[in-house]
């Protein structure tokens, strides 16, 4: 069930029970008059993608450093072998 259908159903149920319907304050609904959406959660989630990319970058950097620490000597000898063959 969509949000609009659910809201309409709740309004009709409220009218049946109480005989009237008073709209909730704008802070509860997250929308401005006229149907324009102004959800405050958008501001807190706007940098979420950037933070996720940063976390991925940090994990990849740590993995590269750890692999160079463990395989640095072998990699150096392999590159020297390739350089001498050329």
C-alpha positions as CSV (number, residue, x, y, z in Angstrom):
1,X,0.0,0.0,0.0
2,X,1.4,3.4,-1.0
3,X,1.9,6.2,1.5
4,X,-0.8,8.3,-0.1
5,X,-3.4,5.5,0.1
6,X,-2.4,4.8,3.7
7,X,-2.7,8.5,4.6
8,X,-6.1,8.7,3.0
9,X,-7.3,5.6,4.8
10,X,-6.1,7.0,8.1
11,X,-7.8,10.3,7.5
12,X,-11.2,8.6,6.6
13,X,-10.8,6.4,9.7
14,X,-10.2,9.4,11.9
15,X,-13.2,11.2,10.5
16,X,-15.4,8.2,11.2
17,X,-14.2,7.9,14.8
18,X,-13.9,11.6,15.8
19,X,-16.2,13.3,13.3
20,X,-13.4,15.6,12.1
21,X,-9.8,15.6,10.9
22,X,-7.1,18.0,11.8
23,X,-3.9,17.7,9.8
24,X,-0.7,17.0,11.8
25,X,2.0,19.7,12.2
26,X,4.3,20.0,9.2
27,X,7.2,18.7,11.3
28,X,5.5,15.4,11.6
29,X,4.8,15.0,7.9
30,X,8.0,16.3,6.4
31,X,6.1,18.1,3.7
32,X,5.4,21.7,3.1
33,X,2.1,23.1,2.0
34,X,1.3,22.6,-1.7
35,X,2.8,19.1,-1.8
36,X,6.4,20.2,-1.9
37,X,8.6,17.8,0.0
38,X,11.1,19.2,2.4
39,X,12.3,16.2,4.3
40,X,14.9,17.0,7.0
41,X,16.4,13.5,6.7
42,X,17.8,14.4,3.3
43,X,20.3,16.8,4.8
44,X,21.7,14.1,7.2
45,X,22.0,11.5,4.4
46,X,23.4,13.8,1.7
47,X,27.0,12.8,2.5
48,X,26.4,9.1,3.0
49,X,27.7,8.1,-0.4
50,X,30.9,10.2,0.0
51,X,31.6,8.6,3.4
52,X,31.1,5.1,2.0
53,X,33.6,5.8,-0.8
54,X,36.0,7.1,1.8
55,X,35.7,4.0,3.8
56,X,36.3,1.8,0.7
57,X,39.4,3.9,-0.1
58,X,40.8,3.5,3.4
59,X,40.2,-0.3,3.3
60,X,41.9,-0.6,-0.1
61,X,44.9,1.5,1.1
62,X,45.3,-0.6,4.2
63,X,45.2,-3.8,2.1
64,X,47.8,-2.4,-0.3
65,X,50.2,-1.4,2.5
66,X,49.8,-4.8,4.3
67,X,50.4,-6.6,1.0
68,X,53.5,-4.5,0.3
69,X,54.8,-5.3,3.8
70,X,54.4,-9.0,3.3
71,X,55.3,-9.3,-0.4
72,X,57.6,-6.3,-0.8
73,X,60.9,-8.3,-1.1
74,X,59.4,-10.8,-3.5
75,X,57.9,-8.1,-5.7
76,X,61.2,-6.2,-5.7
77,X,63.2,-9.3,-6.9
78,X,60.5,-10.0,-9.5
79,X,60.7,-6.5,-10.9
80,X,64.5,-6.7,-10.9
81,X,64.3,-9.9,-12.9
82,X,62.0,-8.4,-15.4
83,X,64.2,-5.3,-15.7
84,X,67.3,-7.3,-16.4
85,X,65.5,-9.4,-19.0
86,X,64.6,-6.2,-20.9
